[in-house]
Amino acid sequence: MPPANRHEPRRAKSSTSDYGVTEFLAEFPDDAACLEYLWRKRHAPDGENAHCPKCWQVRPFKRYKTKQQRQSWTCTACGHHLHPTAGTIFHRSSTSLRLWFHAMYLMTSTRCGISAKQLERELGVHYKTAWRMFNKIRNHLMSEPDPAPSLRGEVEVDETGVHGRPRGPKMTKKEAAAWRQRQVSVLGMVERGGRVRLRVITSRMGEPLSQAVRSNVNPEAILITDDWRSYRPLGREYAGHRIINHSAGSYVNGTIHTNTIEGFFGNLKTGMRGAYKGVSRKWLQSYLDEYAWRHNNRFHGQRSMFHALVKEAANQ
């Protein structure tokens, strides 16, 4: 078998990924390639003809070099300008499109997240720039605003605290109260073999928990939960409610278990501790949306999660 050509690297057959850094660098080598991608996705699939809002018909467009280095194409009939970045997260940003695309690639290629400090080192930008880029990508591309209660089938539901549990000697009442104040409850809901949704809730008891489940899980679904008492009233509102009794030391009873959502929580907390160290209550939901987005798009029909994310950016 001839040795590999180091000048033309190829993906190994054993690789579980079909889009890595080699493919990314080849597809988007510079800022012009990124801008061309947005132009074709948003306005001109063939790269030349687009609908002119001034002429109100399809016209040929060309890109001319200007002293202002405008990121625009010009209608050859009336001179109207179309800006591919207008209305997107890249609008009015002085940061290179190539760096934006690289940031999205890093966010989709990692399993447990990447911090803004790491992005600062990767791209050579200021920390505030890196944090702003991540914040816009999470809030505008990875969030799911006002979702319908669309989780169906068998849905595992569980809640957890994201700031850990106390360790060491028994705490005083004052220390216990301070720890409860820091603790934030997160409700996780996952379809068997499907999507996951995460919501920050004000309390794991009563109406806050029940309302979060109603807002995300279809009434035709079958709930699978542990024996926490706040789940019991919900059983009357759904097609079925199966309970695994964790208090009695039972964790699997045939198909009745919450191992799927608990496994997801394990990856979530590993990322929170390792990549971010700590996340404030104010921004926690956007970080949860990022983890949920990666889970929900892990088997995307396109070539990679990166393409799904950059397509979302182009469709804004």
N, C-alpha and C positions, 0 to 999 in steps of 0.2 A: 504493500500500500504506500503510495507516495506521501512524503511529508506535507503537512499543511503549509499553505502559502501565507506567510505572516503579513504580506502586503494586501491580501484580499481575505480578511477574516470571515468565516462562515459560522452560522449557528450550529452547534452540535445537535445531533438527532435526539440525544437524551435530555436536552433542555426542555423544561416545562413551559417556558415563555416563548412567544412568537414575535415579541417586539422589545428589544433591549436598547442599550445606549448606542450600539453600532448602527442600528436601523434609524434611531432618532437623529443621530448626527448626519446620516446620509439624506434623510428626508427634509430636515430643517437645518442646513448648514450655516445660514446667516439670516439677518433681519429681513432681507428681500424675499426669501422663500416663505417666511411666516406671513408677511403682508400679502403675498400672492395667494396663499392658502385662504386667508380671510376674504380676499376679493372674489375668488372663485366660489367659495361657499355662500357668501352673502349676496352677491350681485350677478356675477358672470360665470356660469359653469364652464363655458368654453374659453374663458380668459379674455374675451374681447367685447362681446355684445351684452348689453345690460339695459334694463328699463330705466329710461330717463324721466324723472318726475317732472321736469320742466317741459320736455317735448311730449310727454305722456305716450311714449312708444319706445320700442326697443331700438337702440342706436349703438353704433360702434363707439367704444371708449378707448382712449390711449392715456398712458402715463407719461407726463413730461417732467424733466428735471427742473427744479426751481431752487432759487437761493435759500428759500425757507425750508427746503427739504420736506415739502408737504407729502403726506401719505395719502395721496388721492389720485383718482382717475378722472379724466376730463371728456365730456361729451364732444365728439367731433362736429356735431351740428350746431349746438347752442352754447357750448362752453361751460355747461353746468358741471360742478365738481361732485364726485361721490367719494366719501371717506369710509373705507372698510372698517375702521376702528370706532366709528361714531356709534354711540349707544352701547358699547361693550365695556368690559372692565378695563380695557386698554385705552379708553378715551381720555385725552388730555394727560396722558402719562408720558413723562420724558424717559422712562426706563425702556430699554430695548425690547422689542417684541420677542427676540430670540431668548432673552432672559425670562420673560413671562412664560414662554412655552417650556423652557427648561424647568422652571418652578413647578408647572403643572405635571411635567413628566416625573419629577421627583416625588410629588405627592401621590401619584397613582402607582408608582413602581415600588413603594415601600409598603410593608404590612402593618407596622405599628406607628406610623407617622414620622414626620421630620420636623425639627424645631426651626424657628425663624433664625436662631443663632447659627445653626448648621447651614441654612440657606445663605446667610451672610458670607460664610466662609466659602461655600461652593461657587457663588456667583460674583463675589467681590463687590457687593453693594453695601450700603449703609444698613445698620440693623433696623432702623425705622422703615426703610424701603422694603426690606424683606418681610417685616411684620405686616406692612400694609398690603403687600402682594398676597400673602397667605390669607389675610382677613377677607380680602375681596373674593378670592377663589372659593373660600369656604362659604361665605354668606350669599354670594350671587350664583355660584355654579353647583354647589353641593347641597344646598339647603332644599327642603321640600315644604314650601309654605302652605299652610292650611290644607293638609291632605285629607282626602275623604276616607272614611273607615273601610279601607279596601283590603285589609289582610283577611285571607279566607282559608278554608280548610282547617287543618289542625294547627293551632297557634299557641306556642309556648309563651307564657307571661311570667316575668319575675322582676324583682326590684333589687337594687344594690346601692351601697354607699360608695362614692368615688374617692373619698378622702381617708380610706383605711379604717382600721379599728384600733382602739387603744391597746398598748402592750406594756409589759412590765408590771410593777406593783399596783395594787388597787388604787384607783384615783380617789381624790377627795371630791366632795360634792361640787366644789367650785371648779375643779378641773374637768369633771364629767359634764357640767353645764357648758363650759367653754368648748369641749370637744363636740357636743351635740350642736352647738351653734355653727361650727365649721363644717359639719357633715352635710352633704347634699345627696338627696335621694334621686336615683335614676331608674325609670321604668323601661324595661326592654320587652319587646314583643316581636316574635319571629315566626314566620310560616315554616312548616317542615319542608325543607328543600327550596325555600323561597326567600322573600325579602325580610328585612329587619327594620324596625323603627324604634328610636330611642327618644325619650322625653324626660326632661327635668321636671320633677314634681315637688310641690311644697311640702308634702307629707305622704308617707307610705300607708297612711291610715285614712279610711273613710272616703269622702267624695273626691279629693284630689286624685287619688289612685283610680277610682271608678270612672271618673270623667275622662282621664287619659286613655283608658282601655276602650271606652265607648267611641272616642274620637278616631280611633285607628283600626279597630277590629270590627269586621262586618258581623251583624247579628246571626248570620247563617254559619259562622265559624264554630269550631269546637275548642273551647279553652282548655289548656293543660297548665295547671299551676301547682305550687306546693300547698301546704295546709295553712298558710297564713290567713287569718280570719277575715281580712278585708276583701278577699276574693270571693267569699261565699255568697254574698248577695248578688254578684254578677251572674251566677249560674242560672238564675231565672230569666236572664235577658238574652241568652245565647242558646244555640241548638244543642249544646252539650257542655258539661263541665267535668273534667277528669282531674282528680287530685292525687298527688303522690305525697305520702305522709313522711316528710323529712324529720319531724319531731320523734317519730318512732324508729329512726335509723333506716328508713326505706328510701332508696333513691332511683330504683328502676323496677317497674312491674310491667313486663311485656313492652308495650309501646307507650306506656304512661311514664314520662320522665321529663325533666326540664334541662337535660344535659346540653341541648343545642344552644339555648340562650346563656347558660352558665359558661359554656366554652367560649362564647363570644365575649362575655364579660371578662374572662381571663385574658384574652388578647387586648381588650380595651384597657384594662388596668395596667398591663405590662407596658403598653405604649405611653400611658399617662405618667407612669413612674419613670420610665427610661428616657423618653424623648422630651417630655415637657416638665418633668419634676412636679409641677403643680399647675392647676388651671383654676382661675377665679370663677365664682358663680356667674358673673356677668357674661363671660364668653364660653361657658361650658357647653351650651346647646349647640353652638357652631362647631365645636370640636366633636361632639357626638354625631352631628350630621356628616362630618367628614368620614368617620369610621363606618357609619351606616351606608354612605354612598359607595365606599369601596366594596363593602360586602354585597350590596345589591347589584353592582356592575362587574363582579368578578368573572361572570360567564357571559360577558357582553358579546353580541353577535358580530361586532366589528373586530378589527385586528387586536385592539388592546383597550384597556381602560383609559389610557391617555387620549386616544382618538375620540372616545365618547365624551371626555371632558372638554377637549378643544372644540369639538362640534357644538357642545352646549354653549361655549363662549361665542361661537360664530352665530348662533341662532338667537342671541339676545335681541 
